[in-house]
Structures are given as structure tokens and as C-alpha cells.
Amino acid sequence: MKIQVLCLSVLLLIGINSCKKDTGGTLTLHFKALYDGQSLPMFVTKPYTNPEQLQFTHLSFLVSDLVLLDQSSKVNLKDVELVDLSFDDANTADGGYTISIDNLPAKNYSGLSFGIGVPADMNVKKPADYPSSSPLSNSSYYWVAWDSFIFMKTEGRIDTIGNGSFDTGFAFHTGTDNLYRIVEANIPILIEDGKNKQIDIDLDYKKVLDGIDIKSNPQNHNPKDSLQIKVLVQNLSGALTLVQ
Amino acid sequence: MNFIRKVPGFYFIVLICCIGLLRCHDTIDIIGIADVDLTPIPYQPIPYLPDVPAGFPALEQPVDNPMTIDGIRLGRKLFFDPILSIDSTISCSSCHLPNKSFTDQLSFSPGVAGNTLRSSLSLLNVAFQYHGFFWDGRAATLELQALQPIENAIEMGESWENVEKKLRRHPGYQAEFRKAFGIESSSMINRDLATKAISQFERTIISGGNTRYDRFARGEIFLNDNETNGYLMFFNVDPVLPDAQCGHCHTAPLFGTTDYFNNGLQESADLEGFADKGLGAITGKASDNGKFKTPTLRNLVFTAPYMHDGRFTTIQQVVDHYTSGGKQSPNKSSFLNNLHLTESQKSDLISFILTLTDSSVLTNPAYKSPF
């Protein structure tokens, strides 16, 4: 009898633990690059200021302090992640870059917030200060002349006369504390047990580059030449779209 | 049957013989090499914590391959031992010579069956690389990198099965594998342990901290005018001077990255037209075609010729290539454009690059052949 009770208890415990694994929901953030509303694979010719044409070769940005907002509190989802949107073909470009967070407490959240770039407390450090598992350990995302991580990379080649020769490279990198931007979307986000909630975050690079004279100034790494990237960062709010 | 009855110990003798045979069999492995009990040899691993220069990243040792004094000693011996090649003529050090800053200063390294297809990369500071080894990044870890040259038909032309045989029957190596990894018998010597030991030694090859650049970065010295101009252009610090675009790929403090770039060496109208696809041949991604790993610029003066195919014999030629903008192709790095640097500015750039010279590596007794 004692053995039977023991077995029953063990089974009950296993059952309870199994149930525990199913609790909580999943939030999937699906980042995608667009150009004038269309998906944006790399090396595909896109019209710019007539007669100029562009081909993008690399698009990426750091996302930090990703949090779900509640009425009175925040649920931290991720400290930092490198979102790389450089995809070769339309299929993978449509697939985009996904951040998925499991086991979130089921409830109706009031919004989502994340930074593009890294906040000052992270930016004060250097790549060597981060473990190799962190995207911030990659020295390719640090610019010595700024004493800053590179928050966002937008790179490609431009055909300045519209004859199909993309012979000038362009590279706009953002960085420094004053160009860190926080995106806050105050939208109801319902997380349910055992279910996946997807939010599409589209970034339209035609809007990102709006007003930037690529031909005259195709790069911006000089510390006193931040005019172009200030425009680019200002454009971010209008270029980002969140869709549930 | 009567005979058996007359000899009561018969079954006992048969049993003893069987045990004896079994024991004999235990000491002979399947390829006919006597297995040697190594447990009488003490196994007392002493952890090794390398001196990491200030400003460098922390050295993260693999959890399954922590560095020990005996592991490094064994790795060093294996690194310099041509026993790893099919005809005992080529060792790791044949292509990575300490007195040449762990390159061989050749465009294509000679192996047991001709020349390799790529120039040998320097091993300086490989300890701080955690992925992407070889010019095309085909090995994920240093340990996996060390596996490959042995079975490469051109480089060493040997099989790991044979190497394992040779190491297992070698009395010196038996004891050293025991001391390094605590194995109980010689049959436990295998490629996994051999490459772990080689990697442990390679992780000791650290250069930095005492170069003029490092001392300047710590505020201990000033660079001269030419070096300073070169520094300002290298990292685009001064808005008056042109951006030499170097610092995008050759980032401090290691002056290399494990990223890959198309640095304008091959002309191609489309992404498929590269003669040497580099990274793309490994990943299968067209956008990776023509891309190669960024090597370190530390000790560049000792590592000519340059590029994956050793096409440039001087640093001047390298600078001329980059400032010209290189050859056109769709995925050429966006930073490669005609920079219009003057000869004087190019010279200053080279002066700065030479501040990364650490000649102590070439003569460091810890890196010398133990043979």
C-alpha cells in the first residue's frame, strides 16, 4: 500500500511539473527590412533620387532594453541583440529576423519598448569588456573615433548617373549616446498560455534615407560630420511600423 | 573423458588459459599496438592563466579544454613535430614559424604534395577568436581548425588513424598525454586530445601590450608626427585628414576581426563570378562569395606577403590597393573607394601600422621548438 501511495505521489509530481512547462506564452518579434513598402533583399536595384539607384549590401542594428510594458511595471525580455536584415533573396528577406521569448506570464500588456542602439551605461564600455557570447563583443560594431558602439549599419552601393554602374559605396553608421533612440509602442499585447503572439516590426529604408544626399556624402564616420546620421536617426520614427 | 576425469584440474587450467588469453587480448588493441597502462605516471594538472595585455578582451578558455602547463607542453611538442604528416616532413610550425610571426612568409605554403592554395595566416592572438578559422572561416573552433591540415592531401597528407597509431606507440607521447589529460592507457590517445593540446599551445601565442601603439593607447608615450597622422587617418579621428577606412575592419585592440569582407581583390560582374569564392564556398550564400577573413595587422612587417593569396609583397602595395578602391564587384566593401591619399599620407599610414610591431614574439623561448 505504501509503495502504491509513493508511486502515485511521484506520478502526481511529474504531472504537475509537466503542466508547469506549458505555462506562459510566447512573444515573437519579427523584424523586416522594406523599401517603399516592398521587401528588401540585398543587391537588388532600387530607385533613389532620380536618376540615382541603390543596391543595399548590409543592413543591421542593435536592439537593446527590450521590455514588455505593464500598467505599473516592466518585463525585461532581452538586454541586447544584433538584428541583421541582410538577406540575399526575397524569401529570406520576407522571413526577416526573429526574436522569440518564451514563458512569458499570460496577461494583457500595455505596450512594448526597445532601444535602437545601446543606452549610455552599455555604451561606456568597449567590446573587450563584453563576453564573446554578447553581440557587443564584436569590435566591428565599435567606432574608436566616437568612443561608441555602432548602433545601426546601412551600407550599399550607389549608381549616381543611372547607367547601372554601382561604383560608389555608401555606409551610414549611427552611434554616440545622443543618437540612441527608444521606440515605445503603447498598444495592447495579449499574451496567452501556450500561444504565440507575433508582432511584425517593419523598417522602411526609403524613409530611413529620406533627405540624405548619398552622392555628395556617402559616409559619415568623421566625428564632426554627423549631420547625415542625425537626419537618418530622425527618420527612424516615421520608418518603423509595428503590426500585430 | 577418462583423461579429463584423471586430471581434476583440467577445467581449472582451461579457465586460467582463457583468462590469460583475454588479458593478453586486452593489452593489444585492434590494430596491434600494445596498450600501455599509464596510471603509474602522476596526473597533476596545473591550470595556466595567460597574461592578457591591458585593453584586450578576457581570454575565455573552452570549458572542455582548459589550459594546463602539461597540456601546453604537449601541444607545443605536437605543433613542432612532423610526425603528424605522412612522410614526417611537415609540422604545424612548417607554415607557422615563430621567427616569422607564425607565418611562413610565402604566398602559398609548401606541403607534402605541392603548394597549398592560400597563404598561411598568423597565429598571433588566436586565443581571442571564438569562431571562424582559416581565410574562409571553415572551422568553427581552434580545435576543429587543428584537425584539418593533417588530412589535407596537400598539407600533411596523413590520416588521423595513422597519427593516433604513431602517438599511441610513442613512449614519450604516452607519458605526456597522461600528464596533460589524465588518460589511463595509451589507447586513449586520440585526435580529440591531440588537437586540444595543440590549441592550448596556440592560445599562449599572445602579442600586445608592449608595442608603441599599446603604450600610446595607455597614455605612456606619444607617437611621432607621422605615426600620429597615420593613426588619425586609420580611425578617421581628425576631420581635416582623409579617412583611410582601415579601422572599419582592422579594429582595436586586436586589429583584425572574425568578420569577412570582399576587399576588392577580384573583379566580378556578378556574385557568382569570383575565381576564389572564399567564405561563400563554405556558407553557400552568394553574397559571401569573394569574402575573406580580416587578418590582424599586428606584426604586419613580419608577415609578408599579404592577402589570402600572397599577391602583395610589401605593405606599400597593400596601402596602394586599398586607397585605389580595388576591383569592382557587387559585394565589394562599401568602404573601398578611391581615397586620393597623397604619397606622404600613405607613408604616414604605414608608419602607424608599424607601431603594431612586437618583435619579442619572434624570439620568445616559450614559442621555440622543443626538439
HADDOCK unambig.tbl for C-alpha pairs under 7 A between the chains (distance, minus, plus):
assign (segid A and resid 57 and name CA) (segid B and resid 331 and name CA) 6.51 0.50 0.50
assign (segid A and resid 88 and name CA) (segid B and resid 287 and name CA) 6.44 0.50 0.50
assign (segid A and resid 128 and name CA) (segid B and resid 55 and name CA) 6.80 0.50 0.50
assign (segid A and resid 128 and name CA) (segid B and resid 56 and name CA) 5.81 0.50 0.50
assign (segid A and resid 128 and name CA) (segid B and resid 57 and name CA) 3.89 0.50 0.50
assign (segid A and resid 128 and name CA) (segid B and resid 58 and name CA) 6.90 0.50 0.50
assign (segid A and resid 129 and name CA) (segid B and resid 57 and name CA) 6.27 0.50 0.50
assign (segid A and resid 139 and name CA) (segid B and resid 251 and name CA) 6.04 0.50 0.50
assign (segid A and resid 139 and name CA) (segid B and resid 257 and name CA) 6.96 0.50 0.50
assign (segid A and resid 140 and name CA) (segid B and resid 248 and name CA) 6.53 0.50 0.50
assign (segid A and resid 140 and name CA) (segid B and resid 249 and name CA) 6.53 0.50 0.50
assign (segid A and resid 140 and name CA) (segid B and resid 251 and name CA) 6.62 0.50 0.50
assign (segid A and resid 140 and name CA) (segid B and resid 257 and name CA) 6.94 0.50 0.50
assign (segid A and resid 144 and name CA) (segid B and resid 235 and name CA) 6.64 0.50 0.50
assign (segid A and resid 145 and name CA) (segid B and resid 235 and name CA) 6.19 0.50 0.50
assign (segid A and resid 145 and name CA) (segid B and resid 236 and name CA) 6.55 0.50 0.50
assign (segid A and resid 145 and name CA) (segid B and resid 237 and name CA) 4.97 0.50 0.50
assign (segid A and resid 155 and name CA) (segid B and resid 334 and name CA) 6.46 0.50 0.50
assign (segid A and resid 156 and name CA) (segid B and resid 334 and name CA) 6.09 0.50 0.50
assign (segid A and resid 157 and name CA) (segid B and resid 334 and name CA) 6.62 0.50 0.50
assign (segid A and resid 168 and name CA) (segid B and resid 337 and name CA) 6.65 0.50 0.50
assign (segid A and resid 169 and name CA) (segid B and resid 334 and name CA) 4.05 0.50 0.50
assign (segid A and resid 169 and name CA) (segid B and resid 335 and name CA) 6.30 0.50 0.50
assign (segid A and resid 169 and name CA) (segid B and resid 337 and name CA) 6.77 0.50 0.50
assign (segid A and resid 170 and name CA) (segid B and resid 334 and name CA) 5.49 0.50 0.50
assign (segid A and resid 171 and name CA) (segid B and resid 334 and name CA) 6.15 0.50 0.50
assign (segid A and resid 221 and name CA) (segid B and resid 236 and name CA) 6.79 0.50 0.50
assign (segid A and resid 222 and name CA) (segid B and resid 236 and name CA) 5.76 0.50 0.50
assign (segid A and resid 222 and name CA) (segid B and resid 237 and name CA) 6.48 0.50 0.50
assign (segid A and resid 222 and name CA) (segid B and resid 239 and name CA) 5.77 0.50 0.50
assign (segid A and resid 223 and name CA) (segid B and resid 237 and name CA) 6.62 0.50 0.50
assign (segid A and resid 223 and name CA) (segid B and resid 239 and name CA) 7.00 0.50 0.50
assign (segid A and resid 224 and name CA) (segid B and resid 239 and name CA) 6.46 0.50 0.50
